[in-house]
């Protein structure tokens, strides 16, 4: 996948309003009722990521899960990042 130019990134950010631009990545923190809820959510994200062969960085802090998406091979954001972000949004 090709790295998106800044204008394309801004356009795609409109499709994932819960995500914020963080340098060459997009990021979202999702709160859950408790640690078990966070872990169940991470398991569902892991399944989506494996199916897409696109893996986010994941930070778990008790009831909060922070996901960071970028395409390392492309050196920044690609359509794959935004596709996975939309899938995660649908699951959360």
N, C-alpha and C positions, 0 to 999 in steps of 0.2 A: 504494500500500500504506500501511496505517496503522501508525504507530509503536506498538510493543508497550509495555504498562505493565511496571513492574519485576517484578511477580509472573510475568507471562507470559515475560519474558526469562529469569528464573531457571529456570522450567520447561523452556524450550527449550534452555538450556545443558546440561541433563542429557542431551540427545540428541546433543551434540557435545562429549564430555568432553576432547578434546585442545585445545579452544579456551578462552580466558580472556576475561573481561569486562574491557574497558579503557575506562572512561567510557561513551560512547554507541556503542561498537563492540565487536566481538569480534576476537580476534587469535590467530594460531597461527604458530609457527616450525617449519619442516620441514627437516631436514638431509638432504643427498644425498651421494653418494660424492665428487663433485667439481663444478667449475663447470659443466661440460657437462651433468651430471645436473640441476643446478639450472635451467639454461636450458631443458632439455627439459620439465621439470615446469612451468615458467612458461608455456611454449607450450601445454601441455595445459590449464592454468588459463585462459589467454586464450581458448581455444576454448569452454570451458564458460561463461565470463563473457559472451562475445559471444552465445552461444545464449540465455542467460538475460536478456540486456540488463541485467546487473547486474555492475559492475566493482569489484574489490577494489583497495585500495592495495597495492602490491607493493614490498618492499625485498629486494634481492639482495645477499648478502655471501658471495662465493665459493661455499661448499657449503651455505649456509643461505638459505632463502627465508622471509621473514615476510610473512604476508597479514593485512590488516586489512579487515574488512567493516563497513559501516554504510550506511544509506540516507539520503543527504544531503537528498533531497527531503522525507523524512518527519521529518528532524531527529533520527534515532536508529535503533534496530534495528527491523527488520520481519521478517515470515516469509521474505521473499526472502533476507535475510542468512543465516538458518539453513538454508534450502534449498540455497544455494550452498555453505555450509560442509559440509553432509553430502555433497554431490557431490564436493567437493575431498577429503574424507576417504576416500571410496571410491576415488579415483584415486591417492592417495598410498601 
